[in-house]
Amino acid sequence: MDAQGGLAERVAALRRRLEELAPLSPQADPSPDLARIRHLHEQIQQLRQQNDLLESRLARLSDEQLPPSSAPPTRLASRTRELLLRGKHLLDALKSLSVELPSESENRQEEVWWDYQQTVQLVEIALRSVQTFPTATADQLRLCGGLELCLDLAEQRLTVLRTRLDQHRTAQEMLDALSHYFAELIHGRHLLLKPLQDLAERIAHDCQADQPFHWFSGSTEEPARWSAAHGLNTAQIMARTARLDPQWRTGIVEAVLSALLHDVGMAAMPSELIGAKRPFSEEDRRQIEAHVGIGAEIARRLAPQDSWLAEAILAHHERLDGTGYPAGLRGHHIPRLARLLAVCDLYAALIRSRPHRPAVPPRTALAETLTEAEKGRLDTELAAYLLGISFYPVGTLVELSDGRIGSVVAVHQQPMDLATASRPVVRILMDAQGQPVPLPSYVNLAQCDGLYIVRGLTEDETRRALRVRTWNA
């Protein structure tokens, strides 16, 4: 007998008993006994409504996910019923949350999709466990403790998920606003600098609070969005490197502002040129190189009193050995902020995919940027500041030497120490066989002899590792 049939039979029996005592009539004398009977009747009606909600979810689980032989206990204790309804509400909340998850084309950092999948599975496993509950009320109540703990954990994870999705939504709103701002500038609109200053202050504050990176992506079909995404990525790196520089540590907001705006000229480039996978012709190259002049002119229009901003934007593609553009400046003829921008710009470009090449892991991006400095094209001292964000920034997925996969959740506070830069704190996500771990665990690699990071996962590998199906109710 299924749960719904058993409960319906109990309700029918109770109703027959009530009818034997007295007919339920609104005109009847409201004696104490009749008042008690009416109260029982109301409880029955509530019980039936709750049972309908519960059984609809149990039926879906039975039809879609549970083995045919599974069946809920024929009698549900009131505590069991309450917890099942709580689980049902959690599933409904997760289902409604699924529409807010990042799409395939958006960045999936902070394991939002992973945590969503794990939370759904946790709730469903908790509900499935009721299929094994014994009929006796006392035995059910004994098992309800474990069921309640599972649901408590699921509610905690749901709260974290909502927080992360709020952060993701805020980040996308930030990208939307900056994209629109860039598009308006390219079309010659006269805008105030303050919105950009406010955004720079916000990024600098997030850095000061040790917030993790949020890597942005933009389609080459929308040049303003593409350049805004790169500006936001570069600005986050600038916030973490400028604080190490004696000249700019007291002007971090200004340095971040220059990083936000440094590639605004790319918003004026044709989308087919930005998205080209072929080698550039000489004409293509001249057209692309013009973006620094366009950006510098926009900076002069936005902040005519701040010549340093336009100068830094104009020179951020100059190289110490004179091979850069637009003027082929050498050494210290290049403004210090432009030299720091060049370091941050290259690193930010490498960690995101481009039409002509895939993204590289952060450690590889760091190595390639330092190599450019060793070859005399970038400032060696300023390039070394990248060690301040570690070989593996917070949010990077990594493979450990024992085969496990994890996510970097914290880096150590010795920014120029090569040993600690390669040994962050990692949250374990998958075991050595590639299976999800049931509960999160954390490893401080700085305190683990013989355990180390083999490599960081690429952008594509990260997406594959965290790929999950959306809710399919």
C-alpha positions in Angstrom: 0.0 0.0 0.0 1.5 3.4 -0.9 1.7 6.3 1.5 -1.1 8.3 -0.1 -3.5 5.3 0.0 -2.6 4.5 3.6 -3.1 8.1 4.8 -6.3 8.5 2.8 -7.7 5.4 4.5 -6.8 6.8 7.9 -8.5 10.1 7.1 -11.6 8.3 5.9 -11.8 6.2 9.0 -11.4 9.3 11.2 -14.2 11.1 9.3 -16.5 8.1 9.8 -15.9 8.2 13.5 -16.7 12.0 13.5 -19.9 11.4 11.6 -21.0 8.8 14.1 -20.4 11.3 16.9 -22.4 14.2 15.3 -23.1 15.7 11.9 -20.8 18.6 11.0 -23.3 21.4 10.5 -22.7 25.1 10.7 -26.1 25.6 12.4 -25.5 23.0 15.1 -25.2 24.1 18.7 -21.6 25.1 19.4 -21.2 22.9 22.4 -17.7 22.1 23.7 -17.8 18.6 22.2 -18.9 19.9 18.9 -16.2 22.6 19.0 -13.6 20.0 19.6 -15.0 17.9 16.7 -14.8 21.0 14.4 -11.2 21.5 15.4 -10.4 17.9 14.5 -12.2 18.4 11.2 -10.0 21.4 10.4 -6.9 19.4 11.3 -8.0 16.7 8.9 -8.4 19.2 6.1 -5.0 20.7 6.8 -3.6 17.1 6.9 -5.1 16.3 3.5 -3.6 19.5 1.9 -0.2 18.8 3.3 -0.4 15.2 2.2 -1.3 16.2 -1.3 1.8 18.4 -1.5 4.0 15.7 -0.1 2.7 12.9 -2.2 3.0 14.9 -5.4 6.8 15.3 -4.7 7.2 11.7 -3.6 5.4 10.5 -6.8 7.8 12.5 -8.9 10.8 11.0 -7.1 9.3 7.5 -7.5 8.5 7.9 -11.2 11.7 9.6 -12.2 14.5 8.7 -9.8 13.8 5.9 -7.4 14.1 2.2 -8.1 10.7 0.6 -8.8 11.0 -1.6 -5.7 11.2 1.4 -3.4 8.2 2.5 -1.5 7.7 5.0 1.4 6.5 3.6 4.7 2.8 3.0 4.9 2.5 5.3 7.9 4.3 8.6 8.2 4.9 10.1 11.7 4.0 13.7 11.9 7.7 14.6 12.4 8.7 12.7 9.3 5.9 14.4 7.4 7.1 17.8 8.5 10.7 17.1 7.4 9.5 15.8 4.0 7.5 18.9 3.4 10.6 21.0 4.4 12.6 19.0 1.9 10.0 19.7 -0.7 10.1 23.4 -0.1 13.9 23.2 -0.4 13.6 21.5 -3.8 11.1 24.1 -4.9 13.6 26.9 -3.9 16.4 25.2 -5.8 14.2 24.8 -8.8 13.4 28.5 -8.8 17.1 29.3 -8.3 18.1 27.4 -11.4 16.9 30.2 -13.7 19.5 32.5 -12.1 22.5 30.2 -12.7 25.1 31.4 -15.1 24.6 30.4 -18.7 27.0 28.4 -20.9 28.6 31.6 -22.2 29.1 33.2 -18.8 31.9 32.7 -16.3 31.4 29.9 -13.8 33.9 30.8 -11.1 33.3 30.1 -7.4 31.8 26.7 -8.3 28.3 28.1 -8.4 27.1 25.3 -10.7 29.0 22.6 -8.7 27.5 23.7 -5.4 24.0 23.9 -6.9 24.3 20.3 -8.2 25.6 19.1 -4.8 22.8 20.8 -2.9 20.1 19.3 -5.1 21.6 15.9 -4.7 21.8 16.3 -0.9 18.1 17.2 -0.7 17.1 14.3 -3.0 19.2 11.8 -1.1 17.6 13.0 2.2 14.1 12.5 0.7 15.0 9.1 -0.8 16.1 8.0 2.7 12.5 8.1 3.8 11.8 5.2 1.5 13.8 3.0 3.9 12.1 4.3 7.1 10.3 1.6 9.1 6.6 1.9 9.8 6.9 2.2 13.6 6.6 5.8 14.7 9.4 5.5 17.3 11.8 4.1 14.8 10.9 6.9 12.3 11.5 9.5 15.0 15.0 8.1 15.7 15.9 8.4 12.0 14.5 11.9 11.7 17.5 13.3 13.5 19.8 12.4 10.6 17.2 13.6 8.0 17.0 16.9 9.8 20.8 17.3 9.8 20.9 16.8 6.0 18.2 19.4 5.5 20.0 21.8 7.8 23.1 21.4 5.8 21.2 21.9 2.5 19.6 25.1 3.8 23.0 26.4 4.8 24.3 25.6 1.3 21.2 27.2 -0.3 22.0 30.4 1.6 25.6 30.4 0.3 24.3 29.7 -3.2 22.0 32.7 -3.0 24.9 34.9 -1.8 27.1 33.7 -4.7 24.4 34.3 -7.2 23.8 37.8 -5.8 27.6 38.4 -6.3 27.4 37.0 -9.9 24.3 39.2 -10.6 26.1 42.3 -9.2 29.2 41.5 -11.4 27.1 41.2 -14.5 25.4 44.5 -13.7 28.9 46.0 -13.4 29.9 44.7 -16.8 26.6 45.9 -18.3 27.1 49.4 -16.9 30.7 49.7 -18.0 29.9 48.3 -21.5 27.2 50.9 -21.9 29.5 53.6 -20.6 32.2 52.7 -23.2 29.7 52.6 -26.0 28.5 56.1 -25.1 32.1 57.4 -25.0 32.8 55.9 -28.4 29.8 57.6 -29.8 31.1 61.0 -28.6 28.7 61.4 -25.6 30.0 63.8 -22.9 30.0 61.8 -19.7 31.1 62.4 -16.1 34.2 60.6 -14.8 32.5 60.0 -11.4 30.8 56.6 -12.4 34.2 55.3 -13.4 35.8 56.6 -10.2 33.1 54.9 -8.1 33.7 51.6 -9.9 37.5 52.0 -9.3 36.9 52.6 -5.6 34.7 49.5 -5.4 37.3 47.3 -7.0 40.0 48.7 -4.8 37.8 48.1 -1.7 37.1 44.5 -2.8 40.9 44.0 -3.1 41.5 45.4 0.3 38.9 43.0 1.7 40.6 40.1 0.0 37.6 39.3 -2.2 38.3 36.6 -4.9 38.7 37.5 -8.5 35.7 37.5 -10.8 37.0 37.0 -14.3 34.8 38.6 -16.9 34.2 37.5 -20.5 32.8 39.5 -23.4 31.9 38.6 -27.0 34.1 40.0 -29.8 30.8 40.7 -31.6 30.2 43.4 -29.1 33.5 45.5 -29.0 32.3 47.7 -26.1 31.5 44.7 -23.9 34.6 42.9 -24.9 36.8 45.9 -24.0 34.9 46.5 -20.8 35.4 42.8 -19.7 39.1 43.1 -20.3 39.2 46.5 -18.4 37.5 44.9 -15.4 39.9 42.0 -15.4 42.9 44.2 -15.7 41.6 46.5 -13.0 41.4 43.7 -10.5 45.0 42.7 -11.2 46.1 46.4 -11.0 44.4 46.7 -7.5 46.6 43.8 -6.3 49.8 45.0 -7.8 49.6 48.8 -7.3 49.5 48.3 -3.5 53.0 46.8 -3.7 54.4 49.8 -5.6 56.0 52.7 -3.6 54.7 55.3 -6.1 51.1 54.0 -6.5 50.3 52.3 -3.2 48.7 55.6 -2.0 46.9 56.1 -5.3 45.4 52.7 -5.9 42.0 54.1 -6.9 43.7 56.2 -9.6 45.8 53.2 -10.8 42.6 51.1 -11.0 40.8 53.8 -12.9 43.5 53.8 -15.5 43.2 50.0 -15.9 39.4 50.2 -16.3 39.8 52.8 -19.1 43.1 51.6 -20.7 41.5 49.6 -23.5 38.4 51.7 -24.2 39.8 52.5 -27.6 39.2 48.8 -28.6 35.5 49.5 -28.3 35.9 51.6 -31.5 37.4 48.7 -33.5 35.3 46.6 -35.9 34.1 43.4 -34.4 35.4 41.3 -37.3 38.9 42.7 -36.6 38.8 41.9 -32.9 37.4 38.4 -33.6 39.8 37.6 -36.4 41.5 34.2 -36.2 43.9 34.9 -39.1 47.3 36.7 -38.8 47.0 40.4 -39.0 48.0 42.2 -42.2 50.0 45.4 -41.9 46.8 47.4 -42.4 45.0 45.4 -39.7 47.9 46.0 -37.3 47.9 49.8 -37.9 44.1 49.9 -37.3 44.4 47.9 -34.0 47.3 50.1 -32.8 45.2 53.2 -33.3 43.1 52.1 -30.2 45.7 53.6 -27.8 45.3 57.1 -29.4 41.5 56.8 -29.3 41.6 55.8 -25.7 44.0 58.6 -24.7 41.8 61.2 -26.5 38.7 59.8 -24.6 40.7 60.1 -21.3 41.6 63.8 -22.1 37.9 64.5 -22.7 36.9 62.8 -19.5 39.6 64.2 -17.2 41.3 67.2 -18.9 43.0 68.1 -15.7 44.6 64.7 -15.2 47.2 64.4 -18.0 48.8 61.4 -16.3 45.7 59.3 -17.2 45.9 59.9 -21.0 49.7 59.5 -20.9 49.4 56.1 -19.3 46.7 54.9 -21.7 48.6 56.1 -24.7 51.8 54.3 -23.6 50.5 51.0 -22.2 51.7 49.1 -25.3 55.2 50.7 -25.3 58.0 48.2 -24.4 61.3 48.9 -22.6 63.4 47.7 -25.6 61.6 50.1 -27.9 59.6 47.5 -29.8 56.2 48.8 -28.6 53.8 51.4 -30.0 52.8 54.1 -30.8 56.1 56.0 -30.3 58.7 53.3 -29.8 59.6 54.7 -26.4 62.4 53.0 -24.4 63.1 52.4 -20.7 62.1 55.1 -18.3 60.8 57.4 -21.0 57.7 55.2 -20.5 55.6 56.5 -17.6 55.8 54.2 -14.6 52.0 53.7 -14.5 52.1 52.7 -18.2 54.8 50.1 -17.5 52.6 48.7 -14.7 49.6 48.8 -17.0 51.6 46.8 -19.6 52.2 44.0 -17.0 48.6 43.8 -15.9 47.3 44.1 -19.4 49.4 41.1 -20.7 48.5 38.9 -17.7 44.8 39.7 -18.0 44.9 39.0 -21.7 46.6 35.6 -21.3 44.2 34.2 -18.7 41.1 34.7 -20.9 40.6 33.0 -24.3 41.0 35.0 -27.5 39.8 34.1 -31.0 43.2 33.1 -32.1 44.2 31.1 -29.0 42.8 29.5 -25.8 43.3 30.8 -22.3 46.2 29.7 -20.3 46.3 28.8 -16.5 47.3 31.6 -14.2 50.7 30.1 -13.4 51.5 29.9 -17.2 50.3 33.5 -17.6 52.6 34.5 -14.8 55.5 32.7 -16.3 55.0 34.2 -19.7 54.7 37.7 -18.3 57.9 37.2 -16.3 59.6 35.9 -19.4 58.7 39.0 -21.3 60.3 41.0 -18.5 63.5 38.8 -18.6 63.7 39.5 -22.3 63.8 43.2 -21.6 60.3 44.2 -22.9 58.5 44.6 -19.6 59.7 46.1 -16.3 61.2 43.3 -14.2 60.5 44.9 -10.8 56.8 45.6 -11.7 56.3 42.2 -13.3 57.4 40.6 -10.0 54.4 42.3 -8.3 52.3 39.6 -10.0 53.6 37.2 -7.3 51.3 39.1 -5.0 48.3 37.4 -6.5 50.0 33.9 -6.2 50.7 31.4 -8.9 47.1 30.3 -8.4 44.7 33.1 -7.6 41.6 32.5 -5.4 39.0 30.7 -7.5 41.5 28.8 -9.7 40.8 25.0 -10.2 43.9 22.9 -9.7 45.1 19.3 -9.8 47.0 18.0 -6.9 49.9 15.6 -6.9 47.6 12.8 -5.6 45.2 13.3 -8.4 42.5 15.2 -6.6 40.9 18.3 -8.0 40.3 21.4 -5.9 39.6 25.1 -5.9 42.0 27.7 -4.4 40.2 29.5 -1.6 43.0 31.4 0.1 46.6 32.5 -0.6 49.3 33.3 1.9 50.2 36.8 2.9 53.9 36.7 1.8 53.4 38.1 -1.7 57.0 38.0 -2.9 57.8 34.5 -1.4 58.0 32.0 -4.2 57.4 29.1 -1.8 54.1 30.3 -0.4 53.0 31.6 -3.8 52.8 28.0 -5.0 51.2 26.5 -1.9 47.8 28.0 -1.3 44.8 26.7 0.7 42.6 24.4 -1.5 39.1 23.2 -1.2 38.8 19.6 -2.4 36.1 19.0 -5.0 36.9 15.6 -6.6 38.8 12.6 -5.4 41.6 11.0 -7.4 39.0 9.0 -9.4 37.2 12.1 -10.5 34.2 11.5 -8.2 32.7 14.4 -6.2 33.6 14.3 -2.5 30.5 14.0 -0.3 31.5 16.9 2.0 34.0 19.8 1.4 37.4 19.4 2.9 40.3 21.9 2.9 44.1 21.4 2.5 46.7 24.0 3.4 49.5 23.0 1.0 52.0 25.2 2.9 51.7 22.6 5.8 51.6 19.4 3.7 54.9 17.7 2.9 54.8 15.8 -0.4 51.5 17.2 -1.6 51.6 20.0 -4.2 49.9 21.4 -7.2 50.7 19.7 -10.4 48.9 22.3 -12.6 46.1 24.7 -12.9 43.1 23.8 -15.0 42.5 25.8 -18.1 39.3 27.8 -18.6 37.8 25.0 -20.8 38.9 22.3 -18.3 37.3 24.2 -15.5 34.0 24.4 -17.3 34.1 20.7 -18.1 34.9 19.8 -14.5 32.1 21.9 -13.1 29.6 21.2 -15.9 26.2 20.0 -14.6 22.7 19.7 -16.2 20.1 22.3 -15.3 17.1 21.3 -13.3 14.8 18.9 -15.1 11.6 18.5 -13.1 
